[in-house]
Amino acid sequence: MSETQVFDWSNLRRWPDVEASNLQAWDASDRLILDEAGALADVGEVVVIGDRHGALTLGALEAGAARVRVHQDGILGQRALEANATRRGVDGFEHHPLDATLVEGARLVLLQLPRSLDELDEIAQLVAAHAHAEVRVIAGGRVKHMSRSMNDVLAQSFGQVQASLAKQKSRALHASEPREGVTSTWPRQQRHEDAGLTISAHGGVFAGTGIDIGTRLLLDHIPEMRQAERAIDLASGSGVVAAALALARPDLQILATDQSAASVASTRATALANGVSDRVEIVRADGLETVDTASAQLIVLNPPFHVGAAVHTGLAERLFADAARALEPGGELWVVWNTPLNYRPILDKLIGSTKQVLRTNKFTVTSSRKRT
């Protein structure tokens, strides 16, 4: 595979003035995983999990794989793969959810190691339970983001786990010999009596089955949010806010949206666990792309602030801009954010009058009203 021909096309919607040729979407761990896999002509079908923008999928096809089953949690990564494949004139892959259909009978799984150990555990259990008895898993990542705990998690589902030598600051873990009797324990569920909520979560969801401090602060202010016929839980995560809104306001219809497949599945499970699934519509989408301009009455948001391991405000600012487009005049955006990030000026600029509802050393809750 010619590495420089795979680009992060998902960023073109966010930053349309950026040239595609400057958006590199492969790294040394992609190359190492493919090198460790070797020639794939005799393997037949390959499973790829966690491919960020298509380097592993397209690389596997170039290496001789007859077909690739691929799962990408983020919808932007999925669209980037499609764009890169179209640009290169390549087909031969199909998207799957993270379930048995993805790995059934698989003999080779190529995996970009997730940062979350819970996410890795969910993937490992799924492969061990449903793949071929002689399956090989080649899981790679950047050395600085890897830990011995990843070996331990894989060893819970596989009898053999070995590490490759490091190359270009990357390393691969080889797992084989699925343990007998392994079954999936995901999604998991936890009851929070203090909040009156039951949270269900898949491994790749922020805070898991817990309720993080920022979200708890946001929930405390639901009674102060404007009356509305319909509300939006933007970047829904495990669906805590959507379920809490539905329970607090029995006549309210909620749209929960997230670009992550794990978050969408978790939100759906949480809504079901709390008996509100009939009033919570759940959509996997890039922000509010499915919402008409000037149509939203109430949007509630606990924005992500990490890109990988780095703090990055760009994701939140893009969601604020999306909310500004979607809100009707007089509509409200309620946000909780890390106090040091100081989002209030940009909220004032993009949405309209923004008031500070609560402030601590760690978190701030604001309410913004869309200017008329």
C-alpha positions in Angstrom: 0.0 0.0 0.0 1.2 3.5 -0.8 0.8 5.1 2.6 0.7 8.7 1.4 -2.5 8.0 -0.7 -4.7 7.4 2.4 -6.1 10.6 3.8 -8.3 11.7 6.7 -11.2 12.7 4.5 -13.5 12.9 7.6 -11.9 16.3 8.4 -13.0 17.9 5.2 -16.5 18.7 6.6 -14.9 20.2 9.7 -12.2 22.1 8.0 -13.2 22.5 4.3 -10.4 24.9 3.5 -7.8 22.2 4.2 -6.2 20.4 1.2 -6.8 16.7 1.3 -3.1 16.0 0.5 -2.2 17.5 3.9 -4.5 15.2 5.9 -2.4 12.1 6.6 -4.5 9.2 8.1 -2.0 6.4 8.4 0.7 5.9 11.0 3.5 3.4 11.7 1.2 1.1 13.7 -1.0 0.6 10.6 2.1 -0.5 8.7 3.4 -2.7 11.5 0.0 -4.5 11.8 0.0 -5.2 8.1 3.7 -6.3 8.1 3.1 -8.7 11.0 0.1 -10.2 9.1 2.2 -10.9 6.0 0.7 -12.0 2.7 -3.0 -12.4 2.9 -3.8 -14.2 -0.4 -4.1 -17.6 1.4 -6.1 -16.2 4.3 -9.2 -15.3 2.3 -11.5 -13.1 4.4 -10.0 -10.7 7.0 -11.7 -8.8 9.8 -10.5 -5.3 10.6 -11.5 -3.5 13.8 -10.7 0.1 14.7 -9.5 1.3 11.3 -9.3 5.0 11.7 -9.6 6.1 8.0 -9.1 3.1 5.9 -5.3 2.3 6.0 -5.8 -1.2 7.4 -8.8 -2.2 5.3 -7.3 -0.9 2.0 -3.9 -2.3 3.0 -5.3 -5.8 3.7 -7.0 -5.8 0.3 -3.8 -4.8 -1.4 -2.0 -7.5 0.5 -4.2 -10.1 -1.1 -7.3 -10.4 1.2 -10.3 -11.6 -0.8 -12.7 -9.7 1.4 -12.7 -7.5 4.5 -15.3 -7.3 7.2 -14.7 -4.0 9.0 -16.0 -2.3 12.1 -15.3 1.4 12.7 -16.9 3.0 15.8 -16.9 6.5 14.5 -19.1 7.5 11.6 -16.5 10.0 10.4 -13.9 7.2 10.1 -16.4 5.1 8.2 -17.0 7.9 5.7 -13.2 8.5 5.4 -12.8 4.8 4.4 -15.5 5.1 1.8 -13.9 8.2 0.4 -10.4 6.7 0.3 -11.7 3.6 -1.3 -13.6 5.6 -4.0 -10.5 7.7 -4.6 -8.4 4.6 -5.2 -11.1 2.6 -7.1 -11.1 -0.2 -4.5 -14.0 -2.3 -3.2 -14.2 -5.7 -1.5 -15.1 -4.6 2.1 -18.3 -4.4 4.0 -19.2 -2.6 7.3 -20.5 -4.5 10.3 -21.6 -3.6 13.8 -19.5 -4.9 16.7 -21.4 -8.2 17.0 -21.1 -11.8 16.0 -21.6 -11.1 12.3 -18.3 -9.2 12.3 -16.1 -12.0 13.5 -18.1 -15.3 12.8 -15.6 -17.9 11.7 -12.8 -15.4 11.2 -9.2 -16.7 11.1 -7.4 -13.4 11.1 -8.4 -10.1 12.9 -6.4 -6.9 12.5 -7.0 -4.5 15.3 -6.0 -0.9 16.1 -5.7 -1.1 19.9 -8.2 1.1 21.6 -7.2 3.3 24.5 -10.0 1.9 26.7 -9.3 -1.4 28.3 -13.0 -2.0 28.6 -13.3 -1.6 24.8 -10.5 -4.0 24.3 -12.1 -6.5 26.6 -15.4 -6.3 24.7 -13.6 -6.9 21.4 -11.5 -9.7 22.8 -14.5 -11.5 24.2 -16.4 -11.2 20.9 -13.5 -12.6 18.9 -12.9 -15.5 21.3 -16.6 -16.4 21.4 -17.4 -16.3 17.7 -14.2 -16.5 15.6 -12.6 -19.7 14.3 -10.7 -21.8 16.9 -7.5 -21.1 15.0 -8.0 -17.3 14.8 -5.1 -15.0 15.0 -5.5 -11.4 16.4 -2.8 -8.9 15.5 -3.4 -5.8 17.6 -1.1 -2.8 17.1 -0.6 0.7 18.6 1.8 3.4 19.4 4.2 2.3 22.2 3.5 5.4 24.2 -0.2 4.6 24.4 0.2 0.9 25.2 0.4 -0.8 28.6 1.0 -4.2 30.1 -2.7 -4.2 31.1 -3.5 -4.7 27.4 -1.7 -8.0 27.4 -3.6 -9.0 30.6 -6.9 -8.1 29.1 -6.2 -10.2 25.9 -5.0 -13.0 28.1 -8.4 -13.3 29.7 -9.9 -14.4 26.4 -6.8 -16.0 24.7 -4.4 -18.7 25.8 -1.4 -17.1 23.9 -0.5 -13.4 23.9 2.9 -12.3 22.6 4.4 -8.9 21.8 6.4 -8.1 18.7 9.6 -6.0 18.7 9.0 -2.3 18.6 9.3 -0.6 15.2 9.0 3.1 14.5 7.6 3.6 18.0 4.9 1.0 17.5 4.3 -2.5 18.7 1.9 -5.3 17.9 0.4 -7.9 20.2 -0.4 -11.4 18.8 -3.3 -13.2 20.5 -4.4 -16.8 19.6 -5.9 -19.9 21.1 -9.3 -18.6 22.2 -10.2 -19.8 25.7 -13.1 -22.2 26.0 -16.3 -20.9 27.5 -15.7 -17.2 26.8 -18.9 -15.2 26.4 -19.6 -11.6 26.0 -20.3 -9.6 29.2 -21.2 -6.4 27.3 -23.0 -4.1 27.5 -22.9 -3.8 31.3 -25.4 -2.2 33.5 -25.4 -0.2 36.8 -28.2 1.3 38.8 -27.7 4.7 40.4 -30.4 5.2 43.0 -29.2 8.7 43.8 -30.0 9.8 40.2 -32.9 7.5 39.7 -31.2 6.0 36.6 -30.0 2.7 35.3 -27.0 3.1 32.9 -26.1 0.5 30.2 -22.8 0.9 28.4 -20.5 -0.8 25.9 -16.8 -0.9 26.5 -15.9 2.1 24.2 -18.2 4.7 25.9 -16.8 7.5 28.1 -17.5 6.9 31.9 -18.9 3.4 31.2 -21.8 2.7 33.4 -21.0 5.5 35.7 -22.2 9.1 35.7 -19.3 11.5 35.5 -19.2 14.6 37.7 -19.9 17.1 34.9 -23.0 15.2 33.7 -24.3 15.0 37.3 -24.1 18.8 37.5 -26.0 19.1 34.3 -28.7 16.8 35.5 -29.2 18.9 38.6 -30.4 21.8 36.4 -33.0 20.0 34.3 -35.8 21.7 36.2 -34.4 25.1 35.1 -34.3 24.2 31.4 -36.9 25.8 29.1 -40.2 24.0 28.4 -40.1 22.2 25.1 -42.0 19.6 23.1 -38.7 18.1 21.9 -35.2 18.2 23.2 -31.8 17.0 21.8 -29.1 15.1 23.7 -26.1 16.0 21.5 -23.1 13.7 21.8 -25.2 11.3 23.9 -22.5 8.9 25.1 -24.2 6.3 27.3 -27.6 8.1 27.1 -27.6 9.5 30.7 -29.0 12.9 29.7 -31.6 11.5 27.3 -32.9 9.1 29.9 -32.9 11.7 32.7 -34.8 14.3 30.5 -37.4 11.6 29.5 -37.9 10.6 33.1 -38.2 14.2 34.4 -40.6 15.3 31.7 -43.1 12.6 30.7 -44.4 14.5 27.7 -41.0 15.3 26.2 -39.7 13.7 23.0 -36.0 13.4 22.8 -33.5 13.0 19.9 -30.2 11.5 21.1 -27.4 11.7 18.5 -23.8 10.6 18.6 -21.2 9.7 15.9 -20.0 6.6 17.9 -21.6 3.3 17.2 -20.9 2.2 20.8 -22.5 5.3 22.2 -25.6 4.8 20.0 -26.0 1.2 21.2 -25.4 2.3 24.8 -28.0 5.1 24.6 -30.5 2.6 23.1 -29.9 0.2 26.0 -30.1 2.9 28.6 -33.4 4.2 27.3 -34.7 0.6 27.3 -33.5 0.0 30.9 -35.3 3.1 32.1 -38.5 2.4 30.3 -38.3 5.5 28.0 -37.3 4.0 24.7 -40.7 5.0 23.2 -39.8 8.6 23.6 -36.1 8.6 22.8 -35.1 8.5 19.1 -31.5 7.6 18.6 -29.4 8.5 15.6 -25.8 7.8 14.6 -24.8 11.0 12.9 -22.1 13.7 12.7 -23.3 16.2 15.2 -26.7 17.6 14.2 -26.5 16.9 10.5 -30.0 15.3 10.6 -31.6 18.3 12.3 -33.2 21.0 10.2 -31.9 24.6 10.6 -33.7 26.8 13.2 -35.8 23.9 14.4 -34.5 22.9 17.8 -36.0 24.2 21.0 -33.6 22.7 23.6 -30.2 21.1 23.1 -28.2 19.6 26.0 -24.5 18.9 25.6 -21.6 17.6 27.6 -18.9 18.0 24.8 -15.9 15.7 24.4 -12.6 17.6 24.9 -10.0 15.0 24.0 -8.6 13.9 20.6 -6.8 10.8 21.5 -4.8 11.7 24.6 -4.6 15.4 23.9 -7.0 18.1 25.1 -8.5 19.7 22.0 -11.3 22.4 22.0 -12.1 22.0 18.3 -14.6 19.2 18.7 -16.7 21.2 21.2 -16.5 24.4 19.1 -17.8 22.5 16.1 -20.7 21.1 18.1 -21.4 24.7 19.4 -21.6 25.9 15.8 -23.8 23.0 14.8 -26.1 23.9 17.7 -26.2 27.5 16.6 -27.4 26.5 13.2 -30.0 24.0 14.5 -31.6 26.2 17.3 -34.7 28.2 16.7 -34.6 31.9 17.7 -35.0 31.8 21.5 -34.0 28.2 21.7 -31.6 27.1 24.5 -28.3 25.3 24.6 -27.3 24.0 28.0 -23.6 22.9 28.3 -21.3 21.6 31.0 -17.6 22.1 30.3 -14.2 22.0 32.0 -13.8 25.4 33.6 -10.2 26.0 32.4 -11.4 25.7 28.8 -13.4 28.9 29.1 -16.0 28.3 26.4 -18.2 31.2 27.4 -16.9 33.8 24.9 -17.4 31.4 22.0 -20.8 30.5 23.2 -21.7 34.2 23.4 -20.4 34.6 19.8 -22.0 31.6 18.2 -25.3 31.2 20.1 -26.1 34.4 21.8 -26.5 35.6 25.4 -24.9 33.1 27.7 -25.3 33.0 31.5 -23.2 31.1 34.0 -25.5 28.8 35.9 -22.9 27.1 38.1 -19.1 27.3 38.3 -16.6 25.1 40.3 -12.9 24.8 40.0 -13.4 21.9 37.6 -16.7 22.4 35.8 -19.0 25.2 34.6 -22.6 24.9 33.5 -24.0 27.5 31.1 -27.3 28.3 29.4 -27.2 30.1 26.0 -30.2 31.5 24.3 -30.2 31.7 20.5 -30.3 35.3 19.4 -33.4 36.3 17.4 
